[in-house]
Amino acid sequence: MRLDPEAAPAGAASVDARPSPPSPAAPLSAGMILLFAVASGLAVANAYFAHPLLDIIADDLKLSRATVGLVVGATQLGYGLGLILLVPLGDLVDRRKLVMLQSLLSVAALICVAFSTSGAMLLAAMAAMGFLAVVTQAFVAYAASLARPEERGQVVGAVTSGIVLGILLARAIAGATADLSGWRAVYLLSAAATLVIAIVLFKALPPERRPPAQLSYPRLIGSLFVLFRQERVLRIRAIIAMLIFADVTTLLTPLVLPLAAPPFSLSHTAIGLFGLAGAAGALGAARAGAWTDRGHGQRLTGIALALMLFAWLPIGLLPQSIFYLIAGVLILDFGLQAVHVTNQAMIYRVRPEAQSRLTAGYMLFYSIGSALGSSGSTLVYAFAGWTGVSLLGAAIAAIALVFWAATLKAMPSEATRAVTANPAA
């Protein structure tokens, strides 16, 4: 284990006793990276399909609007528990077997969702599906562990692009499929696609070359919190993640309210398709990982956070024209993914043997930020309308930018410097 000035003192429990895994001898192929991106995108989409379907699910199962609203909460609760209890397992067991098992169990959970006959059954199945959907984070850590150090940021960027596209496409696909065949078909189709992906993964994923684990499961979960104490880069980048995801959900959560009301009066299908406006920004930010590999991560973070702050100017002009909103969403999504990919590329450098736990800890703050943004923005919209939401979003973006600037000198150099190829590898 590497020596660290912030490491636990003598006699304290260490995070891990394993040496760093050997660097791969060859770079990951484009096909393998694409497979990771597709698998990650599909896995995360499962947690977002329900958002545009809540009204027809309620009508089908004869649920009140208050009860069906718990569907999203149950999914997010399951996802949060999965981050703590499931994702860290990637540092303890064979990742290939772990993602395969999670994928197959996800198929079963999706089928249970599709055949739910009561509210209780639906909520339980949704919670299980959310718990297993964290396999998307296991894919990110898995891809990072297989990548060479000098390409790790680029690989993380490509896989994360798949995740963002999965989130963006989930609403549109769910709405279109439900219009054609009903809401249950959405989950049956996803179950079939997940099964196909699991078969492809079984044939394509290489075996792990890591030494055997030295931790028990309780110590593994406990070490997740030790990592926060020991790794400054994780603390800083997790807080930035919390702020940027709070900023984005501040936009996305109340967005349906002004778009569904006059003068726009858009249908739910049209609002779902509106999310695709962010796809171009997400794809454009895919290069963020490569720039981080070259040592430009801090500069890129500052530029991206400044863009996220600027994006709220056109977003605030929504009452004048919907095209201002589209421009703002493009800029905001570009900044979000650029920072998100840079964050992950940096934290994966400090503990190669703990990449799954680093992912879990980082994504916990992502979940906290998403929850704060969602709850805060709806309250603000009720009292101050779209102008209030825009001011709240701009304030969060400004706080993130100030926090980044204040922590520039505190970031460990190993997380920010350029990574070059090792000729001996």
C-alpha positions in Angstrom: 0.0 0.0 0.0 1.3 3.4 -0.9 2.7 5.8 1.8 0.5 8.8 2.4 1.1 11.8 4.7 -2.6 11.5 5.8 -2.5 7.8 6.3 -3.6 6.3 9.6 -1.0 6.4 12.3 0.7 3.3 13.5 -1.6 0.9 15.2 -4.7 2.2 13.4 -6.8 0.1 11.1 -5.6 0.4 7.5 -7.9 0.5 4.5 -6.3 -2.4 2.8 -3.3 -4.6 3.0 -3.2 -5.6 -0.7 -0.6 -4.3 -3.1 -1.8 -2.3 -6.1 -3.0 -4.5 -9.0 -0.6 -4.9 -11.9 -1.1 -2.5 -14.8 -2.6 -4.1 -17.9 0.0 -4.9 -20.6 -2.2 -3.6 -23.4 -4.8 -0.8 -23.7 -8.5 -1.7 -23.6 -10.0 -2.2 -27.1 -12.6 0.2 -28.4 -15.1 -2.7 -28.5 -14.6 -3.5 -24.8 -14.9 0.2 -23.8 -18.2 0.4 -25.8 -19.5 -2.7 -24.1 -18.8 -1.2 -20.7 -20.5 2.0 -21.8 -23.6 0.2 -23.1 -23.9 -2.0 -20.1 -23.6 1.0 -17.7 -26.1 3.0 -19.7 -28.7 0.2 -19.7 -28.2 -0.5 -15.9 -28.7 3.2 -14.9 -31.7 3.6 -17.2 -33.5 1.0 -15.2 -33.7 3.4 -12.3 -35.1 6.2 -14.5 -37.8 4.5 -16.6 -40.5 5.1 -14.0 -40.3 8.9 -14.0 -42.6 9.6 -17.0 -44.8 6.5 -16.3 -46.0 7.3 -12.8 -49.5 8.4 -13.9 -50.3 5.3 -16.0 -48.8 3.0 -13.3 -51.1 4.6 -10.8 -54.1 4.1 -13.0 -53.2 0.5 -13.8 -52.6 -0.6 -10.2 -55.4 1.8 -8.8 -52.9 3.7 -6.6 -53.2 7.2 -5.3 -50.9 9.8 -6.7 -49.3 10.0 -3.2 -48.6 6.3 -3.1 -47.2 6.0 -6.7 -44.9 8.9 -5.9 -43.1 6.5 -3.5 -41.9 4.5 -6.5 -39.1 6.9 -7.3 -38.2 7.1 -3.6 -38.1 3.3 -3.2 -35.8 3.1 -6.2 -33.5 5.8 -4.9 -33.5 4.2 -1.4 -32.4 0.9 -2.9 -29.8 2.6 -5.0 -28.3 4.4 -1.9 -28.1 1.1 0.0 -26.5 -0.6 -3.0 -23.8 2.1 -3.0 -22.9 1.3 0.6 -23.4 -2.4 0.7 -22.9 -3.7 -2.8 -20.4 -1.5 -4.8 -17.5 -1.9 -2.3 -17.7 -5.7 -2.9 -15.8 -5.1 -6.1 -12.6 -4.7 -4.0 -13.3 -8.0 -2.2 -14.4 -10.5 -4.8 -13.9 -11.2 -8.5 -15.5 -8.2 -10.3 -16.4 -10.3 -13.4 -18.5 -12.7 -11.3 -20.0 -9.8 -9.3 -21.3 -7.9 -12.3 -22.6 -11.0 -13.9 -24.5 -12.0 -10.8 -25.9 -8.4 -10.4 -26.9 -8.4 -14.0 -28.8 -11.7 -13.8 -30.5 -10.6 -10.5 -31.5 -7.3 -12.3 -33.3 -9.3 -14.9 -35.3 -11.0 -12.2 -36.1 -7.7 -10.5 -37.2 -6.2 -13.8 -39.5 -9.1 -14.4 -41.0 -8.7 -10.9 -41.6 -5.0 -11.7 -43.4 -5.8 -14.9 -45.7 -8.4 -13.3 -46.5 -6.4 -10.2 -50.1 -6.7 -9.2 -50.1 -4.4 -6.1 -48.5 -1.3 -4.8 -46.5 -3.3 -2.1 -45.1 -5.7 -4.7 -44.2 -2.8 -7.0 -42.4 -0.9 -4.3 -40.5 -3.9 -3.2 -39.5 -4.8 -6.8 -38.5 -1.2 -7.5 -36.3 -1.1 -4.3 -34.6 -4.3 -5.4 -34.1 -3.0 -8.9 -32.5 0.2 -7.5 -30.3 -1.8 -5.2 -29.0 -3.8 -8.2 -28.8 -0.9 -10.6 -25.6 0.2 -8.8 -23.9 -2.4 -11.1 -23.4 0.7 -13.3 -20.9 2.0 -10.8 -19.3 -1.4 -10.6 -18.8 -1.2 -14.4 -17.0 2.1 -14.1 -14.6 0.8 -11.4 -14.1 -2.4 -13.4 -13.2 -0.5 -16.6 -10.9 1.8 -14.6 -9.1 -1.3 -13.1 -8.5 -2.8 -16.5 -7.2 0.4 -18.1 -3.6 1.5 -18.2 -2.8 4.4 -15.9 -2.2 6.8 -18.8 -5.6 6.0 -20.4 -7.7 5.6 -17.2 -9.3 9.0 -17.4 -10.2 8.5 -21.0 -11.8 5.2 -20.4 -13.7 6.5 -17.4 -14.9 9.4 -19.6 -16.2 7.0 -22.3 -18.0 4.7 -19.9 -19.5 7.7 -18.0 -20.8 9.0 -21.3 -22.8 5.8 -21.6 -24.2 6.4 -18.2 -25.3 9.9 -19.0 -26.8 8.9 -22.3 -28.7 6.1 -20.5 -30.2 8.6 -18.1 -31.1 11.0 -20.9 -32.6 8.4 -23.1 -34.5 6.5 -20.4 -37.4 9.0 -20.3 -37.8 9.1 -24.1 -37.6 5.3 -24.5 -40.0 4.7 -21.6 -42.5 7.1 -23.0 -42.4 5.8 -26.5 -42.6 2.1 -25.4 -45.4 2.8 -23.0 -47.4 4.6 -25.7 -47.1 1.5 -28.0 -47.4 -1.4 -25.5 -48.0 -0.2 -22.0 -45.8 0.5 -19.1 -45.1 -3.2 -18.3 -43.5 -3.6 -21.7 -40.8 -1.1 -20.8 -39.5 -3.4 -18.0 -39.9 -6.6 -20.0 -37.9 -5.1 -22.9 -35.2 -3.9 -20.5 -35.1 -7.4 -18.8 -34.5 -8.9 -22.3 -31.8 -6.4 -23.1 -30.1 -6.9 -19.8 -30.0 -10.6 -20.3 -28.4 -10.2 -23.7 -25.8 -7.8 -22.2 -25.1 -10.3 -19.4 -24.4 -13.1 -22.0 -22.1 -10.8 -24.0 -20.3 -9.8 -20.8 -19.8 -13.4 -19.8 -18.1 -14.1 -23.1 -16.1 -10.9 -23.4 -14.9 -9.8 -20.0 -11.4 -10.9 -19.1 -10.6 -12.7 -15.9 -9.3 -10.6 -13.0 -5.5 -10.6 -12.2 -5.7 -9.2 -8.7 -4.2 -10.9 -5.6 -6.7 -12.4 -3.2 -8.5 -10.0 -0.8 -7.3 -9.5 2.7 -10.4 -7.9 4.3 -13.6 -9.3 5.8 -16.9 -7.8 4.6 -17.5 -5.7 7.8 -14.0 -4.3 7.6 -14.5 -3.6 3.9 -17.6 -1.5 4.6 -15.9 0.2 7.5 -12.9 1.1 5.3 -15.2 3.1 3.1 -15.3 5.8 5.8 -11.6 5.4 6.6 -10.9 6.4 3.0 -12.7 9.7 3.5 -10.4 10.4 6.4 -7.2 9.4 4.6 -7.8 10.7 1.1 -8.0 14.5 0.7 -8.8 14.2 -3.0 -11.8 12.1 -2.3 -13.2 14.6 0.2 -12.7 17.5 -2.1 -14.0 15.9 -5.2 -17.0 14.3 -3.4 -18.1 17.7 -2.2 -17.8 19.1 -5.7 -19.9 16.2 -7.0 -22.6 16.9 -4.4 -22.8 20.5 -5.5 -22.8 19.9 -9.3 -25.5 17.2 -9.0 -27.6 19.4 -6.7 -27.2 22.1 -9.4 -28.5 19.9 -12.2 -31.4 18.4 -10.3 -32.4 21.9 -9.4 -33.1 22.3 -13.1 -34.5 18.9 -13.9 -36.9 18.3 -11.1 -39.3 21.2 -11.5 -38.7 21.5 -15.3 -42.0 19.7 -16.1 -44.0 22.4 -14.3 -43.3 25.4 -16.6 -43.1 23.2 -19.7 -46.5 21.6 -19.1 -48.2 24.9 -18.3 -49.1 27.7 -20.8 -47.7 29.1 -23.0 -45.8 25.9 -23.8 -48.3 23.3 -22.7 -46.0 20.4 -23.8 -47.2 16.8 -23.6 -45.4 14.3 -21.3 -43.9 12.6 -24.3 -42.5 15.9 -25.6 -41.1 16.8 -22.2 -39.4 13.4 -22.1 -37.9 14.0 -25.5 -36.7 17.4 -24.3 -34.1 15.7 -22.1 -32.3 14.6 -25.3 -31.2 18.2 -25.6 -28.5 17.4 -23.1 -27.1 14.5 -25.2 -24.9 16.6 -27.3 -23.3 18.2 -24.2 -22.8 14.8 -22.6 -21.0 13.5 -25.7 -18.9 16.6 -26.1 -17.6 16.2 -22.5 -16.4 12.7 -23.2 -12.9 14.1 -23.8 -12.7 15.3 -20.3 -11.0 12.1 -19.1 -8.3 12.3 -21.7 -7.6 15.9 -20.8 -7.3 14.9 -17.1 -4.8 12.2 -18.1 -2.7 15.0 -19.7 -2.7 17.0 -16.5 -5.4 19.6 -17.3 -8.0 18.3 -14.8 -7.9 21.4 -12.5 -8.1 23.9 -15.4 -10.9 21.9 -17.0 -12.8 21.8 -13.7 -12.6 25.6 -13.3 -13.8 26.2 -16.9 -16.6 23.6 -16.6 -17.9 25.1 -13.3 -17.8 28.6 -14.8 -19.9 27.3 -17.7 -22.4 25.7 -15.3 -22.8 29.1 -13.6 -23.2 30.9 -17.0 -25.8 28.3 -18.1 -28.3 29.7 -15.7 -28.5 33.0 -17.6 -30.2 31.5 -20.6 -32.1 29.0 -18.4 -33.6 31.9 -16.5 -34.9 33.3 -19.8 -37.2 30.3 -20.4 -40.4 32.5 -20.1 -39.2 34.4 -23.2 -38.3 31.5 -25.4 -37.8 27.7 -25.0 -34.7 28.0 -27.2 -32.9 29.8 -24.3 -33.6 26.8 -22.1 -32.3 24.3 -24.7 -29.0 26.3 -25.0 -28.7 26.4 -21.2 -29.3 22.7 -20.8 -26.6 22.0 -23.4 -24.1 24.1 -21.5 -25.1 22.8 -18.1 -24.9 19.1 -19.1 -21.5 19.7 -20.8 -20.1 21.2 -17.6 -21.6 18.5 -15.4 -20.1 15.6 -17.2 -16.7 17.3 -17.7 -16.5 17.8 -13.9 -17.9 14.4 -13.1 -15.4 12.6 -15.3 -12.5 14.6 -14.1 -13.5 13.9 -10.5 -13.5 10.1 -11.1 -10.3 10.2 -13.1 -8.6 12.0 -10.2 -9.8 9.8 -7.3 -9.0 6.5 -9.1 -5.3 7.5 -9.1 -4.8 7.5 -5.3 -5.9 3.9 -4.4 -5.8 1.5 -7.3 -6.7 -1.4 -4.9 -9.8 0.5 -3.6 -11.5 1.7 -6.8 -14.9 0.2 -5.9 -14.9 1.8 -2.5 -13.8 5.1 -4.0 -16.7 4.9 -6.4 -19.1 4.1 -3.6 -18.0 7.0 -1.4 -18.0 9.4 -4.3 -21.4 8.4 -5.6 -22.9 8.7 -2.1 -22.3 12.4 -2.3 -23.8 12.4 -5.8 -26.9 10.9 -4.3 -27.0 13.5 -1.4 -26.6 16.3 -3.9 -29.4 15.0 -6.1 -31.7 14.7 -3.2 -31.0 18.2 -1.9 -31.4 19.7 -5.4 -34.7 17.9 -6.0 -36.3 18.8 -2.7 -35.0 22.4 -2.6 -36.0 23.3 -6.2 -39.6 22.2 -5.8 -40.0 24.3 -2.7 -38.4 27.3 -4.3 -40.6 26.9 -7.4 -43.7 26.9 -5.3 -42.8 30.2 -3.7 -40.7 32.1 -6.3 -41.5 30.4 -9.6 -38.9 29.8 -12.4 -36.9 33.0 -11.5 -36.4 31.6 -8.0 -35.3 28.2 -9.4 -32.8 29.9 -11.7 -31.3 32.0 -8.9 -31.0 28.9 -6.7 -29.2 27.0 -9.5 -26.9 30.0 -10.1 -26.1 30.2 -6.4 -25.2 26.5 -6.1 -23.0 26.8 -9.2 -21.2 29.8 -7.8 -20.6 28.0 -4.5 -19.1 25.1 -6.4 -16.8 27.4 -8.3 -15.7 29.2 -5.1 -15.1 25.9 -3.3 -12.9 24.6 -6.3 -10.8 27.8 -6.2 -10.4 27.6 -2.5 -9.1 24.0 -2.6 -6.7 24.4 -5.6 -3.6 24.2 -3.4 -5.0 21.5 -1.2 -5.3 18.9 -4.0 -2.5 16.3 -3.9 -0.2 16.5 -6.9 -0.6 12.8 -7.7 -4.2 13.4 -8.6 -3.6 16.4 -10.9 -0.3 15.8 -12.7 -0.1 14.3 -16.2 0.1 10.5 -16.5 2.6 9.1 -19.0 3.0 5.7 -20.4 5.4 3.3 -18.6 7.8 2.0 -21.2 8.4 -1.1 -19.1 4.7 -2.0 -19.0 
